Amino acid sequence: MGEDFVVTPWEVRGKVDYEKLLRQFGAKPLTAEEVALLEKYAGDVHPLIRRGFFYAHRDFDFIMKWHGEGRPWALYTGRGPSGPVHIGHMVPWILLKWFSDKFGLEVYFQMTDDEKFFDDPEMKLEEATGWAYENALDVIALGFGPDKLHLIVDTKDIAPLYPIAVRVAKKLTWNTVKATFGFTDSSNIGLIFYPSLQIAVAFLPTELKKELTPVLIPCAIDQDPYFRLARDIADSLSYPKPTTLYSKFIMALTGESKMSASNPDSAIYTMDDDKTVKRKILNAFTGGRPTAEEQRKYGGNPDICPVFHYHMLFDPDDASVEKIRQDCKSGALLCGECKLKLHEKISKFLKEHRERREKARGKVDEYRLSVKLR
């Protein structure tokens, strides 16, 4: 990405320039015309799209027109289960649930315990698989039923994936994956083969349905390299090209471009207790002035403020969000008050989420694709 920032599927570093990243990846910005097409078929537009969190795509207009022709399609995203889930992980999943509800779509959700085992020298396979099951509870807690959500834990549900992955792997050369992912001579062969599996899920619905069934993949933009390759080889394998819808990263509470698992205070985790959530929010970086007096006089900068960023995520009311923005800029709203408002919203969301999460415990296998296919 150059010296100013780095974005790969395994690392995000520096202040991300999203427009520059778009040019380098070759994806397209999401236009008003494409959003209007979504509204035509869905009846409305999710705030995550309306407010610009999801800002780029590959062939989103195509999948909308495909739907308009009455043809089948599906949804796909995933999670690398290396630890507990934080709110940033859930953003694409929330949009995934909205698409599933609006269009009646099935969801293929990949838990890449193999990838995390390959990538982390300290990770034990049993640990990664255990995290896959724990993380699955957070997905199920968003309200999916087993008829719509198909979980794929790679080490447990490989059977339907492997024949597709073999065909994919035969199309990908070492030079291609090395250039795309930055592999070196010291990269283990598991990590080198892994992209075939992430790509394979994009083609799985077509195999299972026995008819062309393209997928829409809402995900963070760092996953684009996988799906660029998927699109490059799709025609040669007689599969439809996957459509992607890319989000920006959710700002860290500490002010960086992306939350970091290495700094627990940079993110709010779904299993943080309310005392911890409140502490993290009250200690968060803001776009405010050093003193209340200066804030009232000069106002703050919501554009660089993770607290305002979270308000945009958790308040469905556009008028309410805009009032917070304007009150911050005018100095009418102080940072402490703004943080308390945010805590109230997130506390309510997490309380309800944790209750649904616990109800899902012990039911993960009901959602696993290979169990359903037996």
C-alpha positions, 0 to 999 in steps of 0.5 A: 500500500506504500509507506503511509499505510498497510492493508492486507488480510492479516494486517492493517497498519497506519492511517488508511486512505480509503480512496487510495486503497480503492484505486490500488485494489481496483474496486469501485465506489458505491454510487447513488445510482447503485444505492437507489437500485438497492432501495428499489428492491429492498424498500429502504437502505440500511444505515450502514450503507446510507452513512457510508460505512459500506462504500465500495463494491465489485458488481453490486449493480449486477447482483441487484439486476440479477435479483430483478430478473427473479434469479437465485442468489445467496449471501456469504461472509466469514470470520477468522476465529482467533479470539472473542468477537468485538463490535467491529467484527459484527458490522458486516454480519449485521448488514448480512442479516438485513439482506437475508431478511429483506430478500429471503436469502440463505447465508453461508458463513465460514469459520476459518479455524484452519487459517488461524491455525496456519497463520499464528505460530502459537495457536493450537488447532483445538483452540482455533476450533473452540473459538469458531464455536464461541464466535458462532454464538455471536452470529446466531445471536443476531437472529438467524434461524437454522433454515437461513444460516449455514455455518461452515467450520473448515476443519469440521465441514470440509467435505462439501468444500474440498472438491471445489477447493481442489478445482480452484487450487489447480487454477491458482499458480504460486506466482499469483498467490505470492504476488497477491498475498505477499507469501514468502519462502518461509510461508507454510504450505497450509497458508498458501493453500488456504485461499482456495478454501475461502474462494470455494465458499463463493462457488458452493451455493451453485454446486448445492443448488445445481444452478447458477447462484451468485453470492453477495459478500459483505466484508471489510475491504481487507478481504478483497484479494481473495475475491479478486482471485475468485472473480478471475477464475470463476468463468474458467470453472463455469461459476458466477463471479462473486459480488462484493460489498466492502466496508471501511474499518470500524475506528478504534476507541483509541483513535486508530483506523482499526480496532486491534486485538493486541489492545483490548481497550481499542474495542468493545467485545460482546462479552465485556461486562457493562462496567468494562464497556462504560470504562472503555467508552469514558476513556475513549479518544475524542475529537473534542477540545482539551477543556470544556471551555474550549469545546463550548467556544470552538466546538469539536471534530466528529469526523475524527471521533470514534465516539461519534463513529459508534453513534453512527453505528448504533443509532438508526435515526438519521436526525438524531445522529445529525443532531449529535454531529451539529451539537459537537461542532457547535460546542453545545455537546460536551464529550462526557455527555456524548460518551454517556449517551453512547454507553446507554445505546451500546449497553442496551444492544449488548444486554440483549445480544448476550441473552440471545447468545446464551440461548444459542449455546449448545445449538451450533451444530444445528446450523452447521452445513455438513450436519444438515447435508448428512 
